[in-house]
């Protein structure tokens, strides 16, 4: 049987076939939140983790950007990336 690895923080990394370890509540800060990388890669990946139930309860994202957006306009901007299916 394969051995369990360790992440840089010392958290066990499960091998294939083992249950995933959900981390404690945390806050993810994204600098450049209105940018292309966030829209095409980060947000779709986070959405995938959410769909798999792998984000902890109390997980939050704080986006920082120089581009002015209303809350609704920013959500629409990110929804486009999720709908695009880029991962």
C-alpha positions, -999 to 999 in steps of 0.1 A, spaced: 0 0 0 13 35 -8 24 57 20 6 89 29 27 120 20 30 153 38 23 188 26 48 216 34 26 225 64 28 190 77 -8 181 68 -12 145 56 -18 142 19 -41 112 13 -32 86 -13 -55 75 -40 -86 58 -25 -83 75 8 -107 100 21 -97 137 17 -89 157 48 -109 189 49 -89 217 65 -102 240 93 -120 272 84 -97 297 66 -97 329 45 -81 329 11 -69 364 -1 -66 368 -39 -46 399 -50 -56 408 -85 -90 393 -81 -104 409 -113 -76 394 -134 -76 367 -160 -59 341 -138 -85 344 -111 -114 343 -136 -101 314 -157 -82 292 -132 -86 301 -95 -124 306 -92 -133 275 -114 -109 254 -93 -124 267 -60 -159 260 -74 -149 225 -82 -136 220 -46 -169 234 -34 -189 209 -56 -169 180 -42 -175 191 -6 -138 197 0 -140 233 13 -142 237 50 -173 252 67 -166 289 72 -143 291 42 -142 327 27 -125 345 -1 -113 381 0 -106 395 -34 -84 426 -38 -82 445 -71 -75 479 -85 -104 476 -110 -136 491 -96 -165 466 -96 -198 466 -78 -204 433 -59 -230 421 -85 -207 431 -115 -178 412 -99 -199 381 -93 -210 382 -130 -174 386 -141 -164 355 -121 -195 335 -132 -183 338 -168 -151 320 -158 -170 292 -141 -194 288 -171 -164 287 -194 -153 255 -177 -116 264 -176 -96 243 -151 
